[in-house]
Amino acid sequence: MSRLCLSVRPRRIRRGAALTLTLATVLATGAAAGSWHAGHTAHPRPEPSAASGSLTADRAAVEKAAAEAMAAGKSGAEAAAEVVSRSGDRWSTIYTAGEFEDFQRQLDGDYVGVGLWLRQARGGRLEVSRVRPGGPAARAGTARGDRLVAVDGRPVRGRPVTEVVALLRGDGDDEAGRGRAGTPVELALQRGARTWSTTVHRARLRSQDVTTDRPAGASGPVRIRAEAFTKGSGAAIRDAVRAAPPDAGLLLDLRGNTGGLVAEATAAASAFLDGGLVATYDVHGRQRALYAGDGGNTRVPLVVLVDGGTMSAAELLAGALQDRGRAVVVGSPTFGKGSVQMPSTLPDGSVAELTVGHYRTPAGRTVDGHGITPDLTVEDGATARAVTVLSGLGTGA
C-alpha cells in the first residue's frame, strides 16, 4: 500500500453507493477531447480553479471518526467519508477493503468491463471509438463507429461519457450482483440505418494503456498513446521508443490520460531523458524528488500532445519534458490536478487515501489549479499540427 499515485478517482461515500460524477457539463460539451475506456472506473472531474487542492482532509480526524463509529457499532468507512466530505478535499477518498482491492487491480492493469471505448459525438450521441480485440464487445460484433443507444434499456444520449462507463461496468450495483466478471449487460447499438440489441457478459481483462500507430502514414512519425499509467506502462513506452525507426520522430499522446502510478510516469520520462530531475513533491511538508533513469533516447524529435483531460501523473510527465527542453508540447491546457494521495488502512479494514502534498515541475511550476500550458495551443486538429511541428524538428538519425 506504499505506491504513490497521481490520478483522478471516484470518491466513495458509502458501501454500494453509485459513483459521484461531477464532471457532467465538462464532458458533455466534449472539452476533454479523446475517449473513455468502458472498462476503467469513471473519474470525477470538478472544474479546476486556483484554489484546487488547497484543502486537505486531516488524517487524525479521519482515523478518530472511524474508530469512534466502530466503537458505537457503526460503519467506520462511512464516518471517515463524512469527515473527508466536510473537509472540502475533493481528491481524498475512502474505500471499503473490497473497493480498494478493485482499484489496486485497475492500477495493475486488471479490470472488469466489456472491452470498448466511447467518445462524445454530435448531438449528445455516444460513439464507439475503439474495441478491444477478443473482448466481450468485439465477440458480439461491436465495431468502431457504432453508436451506443442504451445500456440495459436506459438511453444514454446526452449522458456524460463517464456515467455511461459506470453503467457498462455495473458500478454501484455490487449488492445486486452486477459489476462482476460474468454478469450480463444489454447494449442497444446503431450502425447507419441498422439498430440492434445484444447481450454481452463482463469479463476480467488486461488493459492496453499504451498503443502505437502512424497517423500520417507509413513514412510519418510514430505516435505512442498512453491512456493511463498503470503497472508496466513505463516499460511499454520505453519499448515503443526503442522499436521506432530512428528517423521517424515521435508523438507522445497524453490526451485524456487521467494519471496513475508515479513510478510509471517517471519510467516513461526515463525513455526520453538521460537522468536528471522529473519532478519534486512534498509529503506532509517534507520535500522529495523524482529522477529519470540513465540511457533514454535524447535525440529523437519529440512532440507531446495534451488536452483538458490530461491530468495528474500525465501532467507531471508533460511538464518534465517541457521544462527539460526535451519536447514541444502541443494541444490545449491540461486539467491542473497536482495533488498527491497516499493510502492508509483504517481500523475496520477500509482504506483512507488522503492528500499528503503537491508536486512541481523541474522548473518549480505548481501544477495544481494551473495545469500545463502548451508551447503551441491548438483546439482542433492538434494531431496534424503536431506532425507539422515534428517535421520542423528534424530527425533523430
Secondary structure, 3 states (H helix, E strand, C coil): CCCCEEECCCCCCCCCCCCCCCCHHHHHCCCCCCCEECCCCCCCCCCCCCCCCCCCCCHHHHHHHHHHHHHCCCCHHHHHHHHHHHHCCCCCEEECHHHHHHHHHHHCCEEEECCEEEEECHHHCEEEEEECCCCHHHHCCCCCCCEEEEECCEECCCCCHHHHHHHHHCCCCHHHCCCCCCCEEEEEEEECCEEEEEEEECEEEECCCEEEECCCCCCCCEEEEECCECCCHHHHHHHHHHHCCCCCCEEEECCCCCEEEHHHHHHHHHCCCCCCEEEEEEECCEEEEEECCCCCCCCCCEEEEECCCCCCHHHHHHHHHHHCCCCEEEECCCCCCCEEEEEEECCCCCEEEEEEEEEECCCCCECCCCCCCCCEECCCCHHHHHHHHHHCCCCCC
